[in-house]
Amino acid sequence: MIEHQNAFYDKFDRHAHGKGLKGHATHYCAGCGHGLLHKYIAEAITELGLQDRTIAVSPVGCSVFLYYYLDVGNTQAAHGRAPAVGIGHKVANPESIVISYQGDGDLASIGLAEIMQACQIGLPMTVIFVNNAIYGMTGGQMAPTTLMGQKTATSPFGRDRFTGQPLRMAEIVSEIDGTIYVERCALFDNKQRARAKKAILKGLRLQAEKKGFSFIEVLAECPTHLKMSTTEAEEWVKTCMVPVFPLGVKKDAVPDEPWFDPGTPSFEPASVQKVIGGSTEPAARFGTGFPVHIDPKDIAIKFAGAGGDGAQTAAMLMTYAAINEGWDSTHIPSYGPESRGGTSYADVHIATEEVLSPASPTPHVLIAFNQPSLDKFGPTVQANGTIIYDSSVTSQIPDGIDPSVALIGVPCTEIAQNLGKRMVKNVVSLGALRAATNLFPRETFLLTLKQALKDKCAMLPLNEAAFTEGEKACEEAMAAGTPATAAP
C-alpha cells in the first residue's frame, strides 16, 4: 500500500474531480461535522498503524461519501444495515478493523434493529454515530434525534409529543451487555473536538486489542438545515442539544484480556461440507448438455401455491437436480401472509455459468398448485413458455397469458391422494415438469429424490411412484391436448 501522511487519499475526487485546491478539501457544507470526524478517524488509523487492516462501512446519507476520503477498505451498505455488513466483514476476516460510520436517521431509525443486535453480539467493532438531529442529505426531515419543538421538513410546526421524544442512543446502547465502551462527544469548541478525537482513538484501539464493541456518538452541526451560520450552529448544539444529549462516557467496562479469537475461517469445500452436508464425491450426471431448447444460458422457473402445497420443497429439489448436473442454480423463497389458501412461491434459476439474479419475475416455466397462483403468475410467463397447473383444484385459465405458452393441466393433488399421501403432489409436479419440458433426464430427478430421502428411505418408493405418475399424466394431457385425469 502507498504510504501516506495519514489515511486520507492524496486528493479527493468527489470535490471538483480532484483538481486544484478543491481536490484537497472535502465537499461537505461549511460548518458540517463530517469533515472533522473524517480527519480524526484518519489520524487514529494512522497512529495505530491500522490502514492496511481497516474496512470502513458507510450507508445512506451524507456519511455515504466516506469512501472518497479514506484510503482504506470501503464497503457501502444499504440504509441502516452497516452494522450487519460490518459483522460479516469481522467474522470473515477476524483481523480486520471494522468502522461503521452512520448518521442519526440511518442508525436510530431504519437501522435500529441492526445496531441493537450488533451491540448485543459485541464483536470487536467501532461504531461512530453522527447525531445532527436531522435527515441532512435527503431534505431535512425529522430524525429520531430531532429535538422537541424543532422544525423540520416533516415537522413544520416543531416536533411535539405526538411524534415522540428524541432517542438517546448512547444511553440506550450502554445498557446492552455486548458494549464495552460508550461515549458521547461534540464538536462545538476545541475542548470538545479534542475529546471526540480521543474517543475515536480509544474505540479503534480497543478493537485492535480485540477487547470488544465501542459506540461513539458525536453531536455534529448541520448549518444548512438549521439555516444558521457555522458559529450559530455550534452555539445551537451547545445550548440546545447538549441538555437533551448530555456529553461524557456512558460506559467503560473494558475487559482486562482480549476475548475475540475465532481463528481464520475456512472456505474450503471439505470444511463447508461438514456444516451443510453433501458429499466430496461428484454426483452422477445423466444429461448431455445444458437444456438450450428452453434458454441458451439461464432458465427461470417459478413454483407457486398455498402454504403446505410443497412449492418450496419442489423448488429446492429442482435446484439440487440442476447442481448435480453441473450447472449453477439458485432457489429463493417468498412466503405470502397466508398459511393456507393464498399464494407463496419459490424462484429457481439454472445457468450455464453464474446466476446473476435469483428472482424469476418472468419465468420460462410456471408450476401453479392453486387458482390464485395461476391467476397471479400465469400472465408473467415468457412467450413459448410452459405452465403446469394442478387441474384437481384449478379450473379457470386467467386472461393475459401469452397465446404461445403451453398450458398443461395435471391433477397433482388427485394423483397424490390416489397414492395415499397428498403431500407428494409436489413430486408429481416435478414428474410433469420433466415430461413437459425435457429439462433433465428422469434419472437426474430420481437421483435427487434418493439424496433428499437418504434418511427416510421408506418414503423413497412412494416419491418415485409420484414422480412417475406425474410424468405419465402430463404425457397423456399433452397427447390429448386437454387436462389429464388421474388413474383410479
N, C-alpha and C positions, 0 to 999 in steps of 0.2 A: 504494500500500500504506500502511496506517496506520503511523505512526511509533511505535515502542516504545522503552523504555529499553534493551531488548535484544531478542533474537529470540524470547523467550517470549511466549506468549499472555498477555493481561491476567488471565485466570482459567482454571483447569484444570477442564474439565467432567468429566474422569474421576473426580475426587475430590469426592464429595458433590454431584454435578451442578453444580459451580462455585459453590456457595452458601457464604457465610460465610467464616471463616478457612481452612477446608479447601480452598476454591476457589483458594487461593494457595499451596498445598503439594502436593507430589506424593503419589501413593497408595502409593509403594513402602514396603516394610518398613523399620522403623527400622534404621539402620546399613547399608542397601543402598548399593552404589556407584553405581547408575544415576542417582540424583538429582544427585550431584556432577558426573558426566560430562555430563548434560544441561546443567547450568549452564556448564561450561567450553565446550561446543560453542556454546551460545547466545552467550556472551561473545565467542568468537572470530569467529563470524559477524558480530556487530555491529561489532567492532573493525575488521574487514577490509572492512566495507560490502558484504557478500555476501548479505544477506537476500533480495533480490528475484531472486537467481540460484540459490539453494540448493535442492536436492532431497535429502531425507533418505529413505533406503531402509531399512526395518526389517522383519524377517521374524518367525518364530515365537519364542515365549519372552517373558521379561519385556521384552525390547527392543521388542516389538511396539507398546508404548504410547507410543513416542516422539512419534507424531503428535498426541497430546493436549497436548503441551507446547511444541513448536517451531512458531512461526508462519512456516513455510517450505513449499515444495512437499513433499508427503509421498507416498510410494508404499509399499504393503505387498507384500512378496514371499513366495512360497511358501518353506517351510522349507529353508534353505540356499542359496536362489537369489538372494539380494540382490546379489552381485557381478555376476551375469548381467543382472539388471534394471538395475543401475547402468550397465553398459556400454551397454545400449540407450538409456538417457537421454543418456549422454555423446555417443554418435555421432549421435543425432537432434538434439541441441541442444548443440553443442560449447562454448558459452559457459556452460553450466550448471555449478554446483559440486555434485558428487555425493558424498554421505556415506553409506557403507554401515556400518550400526551393528548388530553381531552378537555373540551370545553364543558360548560355547565349544562347546556341543552343536550349535549351528546351523552355525558356521563350520568347526569342526575335525572334525565327524562327517559329517552328511548333506551338508554343503556343501563338503567338502574339495576335490572336483574343481573346483568353481566358483571357489574362492578361488585355487587354484593356477594355473588358466588366466588368471584376471583379472590376477594378478601378472605372469605371463609376457607378456601383451599390454602391460601397463604404461601404459595410458591415464592421464592426469592425473585421479586419483580419490583419495579418502581413506577408508580402512577403519579403523574403530575397533572393536577386538576386546576384548570384556569377558570376562575369564577369572576366573570364581569357582569353578572346579574342580567344578562340579555342574550338573545339569539343574535349574535353580532353579524354573521355573514348573510343570513337568509332573510333579513328585512326588519330586524329589531322586534321580534315577537317576545312575549312574556316567557321567561325561562323558569325552571323550578326554583331558582335562587333570586328571582326578581323580588325586590323589597315591597312591603306593604305600602300602598299609595303611589308606587312608581308607575308612571305612564309608559306604555309601550304600544306597538302597533296593534296588539290584540287585547290590550287593557287601556284603552284611550282615556278612561276616567280614573285610572290608577288601580292597582291590584287591591282587591278587597277580600273580606272573609269568605265570600262565595267561591273564590278561586284558591283558597287555602293559603297557609303560611309558607314562607320560603324554607327550603330544605337546608339543614346544616349538615352537609355531608361529612365533614371531618369528625364531628361528634358522633354521627351515626356509625361510620366505619370503625371508629376507635373502640366501639363496643363489640365488634366482631372478633372472635377468638384468633382468627388467622393473621391479623395485622400485628406487627411488632413496633412500628414507628409511624405516628400520625402527627402532622404539624400543619397549622395554618399560618401563612405568611402574607405579606403585602408588598407593594412596590411604590408607595406614595412618597417616600423620602429615602435618603441614603441609608439610614439605620435599618429600615425595613428591607431594603434591597440586599444589604449585607446578610441579613438573617435568611432571606429567601435563597441566596446563593449558597449559604452554609447548609441549609436544609436539603437542597438538591444534592450537594456533595455527599451529605450523610446518607441519603437514600440510596445513592448509587454505590457507596462504599459498603453498606450493609448487604446489598445484593451481591457485590463482588465477593464478599466474605461468606456468602451462602447462609446468611442469618435469617432472612425472611422477607416479608412483604411490607413495603413502605408506601405511604399515601401522603402526598404533599399538596395541600390546597393553597392556591395563590390568588389573593384578591387583586384583580387587574382592572385597569381603566379602559373604558371604551368611549373616548370623547365624541366619536362620530354619532353614536346613538343617544348619548347623553346630551348632545348638542351643546357641548362645553369646550372651552379651551383645555389644553393639557393641564395647566395649573388648577383650573376649576375642577377638572375631573379627579385629579389627585386629592383635592380637598373633599370632594364628594365621597370618595372611597373612605377617607379617614373619618369623616363626621357622620356619614350615613350608613356605610356598610359595616364598619368595624363594630359598632354597638350590636348589630344583628349577628355578625360573624366574628366573635372575639378571636384575636390572634393568640398564637402560642402553641406549645406542644400539648397535644391531646392524649398521646400515648407514647410511652418509651419503655417497651418491655423487650429489650434486645436480649436474646439468649446468650449465654456465655460461649457456647460452642456452635459451630455450623451444623446444620442438620440435613441439608439438601445434597444428597449424593446418590442419585438413582442409577448411576452408571451410564454408559453410552448405549442408546437404543440400537437394536439391530433390525435391519430391514431385509435381511437375507431370507429367501423363500423358506428355507428349512426352519428358521426361527419363527416366522409368522405362522407357518402351518401348525405349530404346536398350540397356537392360540385359537385359530379359526378353523382348524380341522383341514381335511384334504389329504392328498397323497403326493409323495415325491415322484411317483410313477406317472408317466403321461397316460391320459385316457385313450382308449381305442377310438379311432376315427373311422367313420363309415362313409362320409361324404367325399365327393371327388373334387370339390371346389366351392367357392362362395356361390350362394344361390342368386346369381346375377339376373335370372329371369324375373326376380322381384325388384331388385335395385342393384346397380353396379357396385356400390360401395357401402351403403348404410340403409338397413331395413328397420322401419319403425313399426312396432306392434303395440296395441292397447288392449288390455283385458279390463272389462268393466262389469260391475254387478253390485248387488246389495251386500251388506256385511254378512259373512257366512257363506257366500257363494263360492269362495275359493279363488277369486281373481288374483289375489296377491301370491298365493302358493303356485298357481299356474304360471304366473309371470316369472317367479323365481326358478321354477323348473325349466322354463324356456331359456332363461339366461344361462343356467348351468349347462344345458344342452349345447348352446352356442359356444360356450367356453371350451367344452370338451372337444368340439370340432376345430378348435384353434383360433377362433375369432374373438375380437374384443367385444364385450357385451356388458350392458348395464341394465339395472332394474331399479326403478324409483316408484315408491308407493304414494298414493294420495288418498287419504281417508276422508270421506264425507262425514257430515254430522250425524247421519242416520246409522243406527246399528242394524236396522232392517228396513227394507222397502225402498230406499233411495238409491244412490249410486256412489260407489267409490271405485277407484281404478288404479291400475299399475301400468306404467310405461316401460317398454323394453326396446333397446336398440341393439342391433348386431352390425358390426362394422368390420371392414377388411383390415383397417389399421387401428384407428382410435375413434371412440365415440366422443364427439365434441360437445354434445348436449344430450342429457339423459331424457329430456321430455319428448313426448310424441304428440304434438298438437295436431298433426295431420298424418295419421298412421297409414301404412300400406295395408295393414290387416287390423280389423277390429273383432274381438270376441265379446259379444254382449250377452250377459246372463239374465237380463231382465228388460222390461219395456222402457223404463226411464233411461237406462244406459244406451239403448239403441236410439231413442229419441234424441238424446243429448249428443252422442258422439258419431252416429251414423253419417250425418252431413259433413263431418270433418275428414272422412276417409278420402284418400287421394284417388284421382281418376285411375281406372283399371285396377283398383284395389279389391280387397275381399272383405266381406262382412259375414261372420258366422254368428247366428243368433240362436238362443235356446227357444225353439218353437213350442216347447212344453208350456211356457209362460208368456211368450211374446207372439202377438198375432197381427199387429199393425205396423206397417212399414212407414216411417215418417217421410214427410216431404223434404226435398233439398238434397237427397243423396244423388251423387253423380250417376247418370244412366249407365256409365261404363263399369260401375262397381258390381262385382258378383255378389249376389245376396243368397246365402245358403242357410236354410233353417234346419237345425239338428235338435231333436228332442233330448237334450243333455240330461235334464232332470228326470224325465221318464225312463231313460235308459239306465241311469244310476239307480233309480228305485227298483227297477226290474232285477238289477244285480244284487239288490239287498242293502245298498248303502248309498243314500242320497248324496253324501259328502264327496263322492268320487266323480260328480258331474264335471268338475274342472278338468279331471284327467280325460273324461270323454271329449271335452272340448279340444284338448291337445291332440287327440287322435283325429278329430275332424279337421283341425288346423293343418296337420301333416297331409291329410288326403286332399285338402282343398288347395294347398299352396306348394306341396312338394318341397318344403323349406329344407328339411333334412331327411335322411332315410329313417324308417321306423326304428331301426336298431339304435340310432342315436338317442331317441326318446326313451326306449326301453332300458338302455344303459343308465340314463339319468334317473329313471324311476328306481332302478336297483340301487344306485348310490344313495338316493334320498331315503330309501327304506331299509338301509343296511341294519338298522337297529330295530326294525319292525318287519322282519322277514315274512311273518304270517300275512301281512297286508299286501305283499307283492302280487300274488296271483289275482286278487280282486282288481288291483290297479292295472295290471296288464290286460285283463279282460275288458275293463272300462275303456282303455286306450283302443283296443281292437274294435270294440263295438262302435266307438266314435268314428273310427276310420270307415267302417262298413256303412254306417248311416249316412255319412257325408257323401260317400261314393254313390249311394243309391239316390240321394237327393240331387246330386249333380247330373246323374244319368237321366232322371225323370224330369228334371227342371222344376221340381216342386219340393216343398219342405218334406224331409224324411219322416217316417213313422217308426216308432220303437217296436222291436220284436216283442211278442208276448212273453 
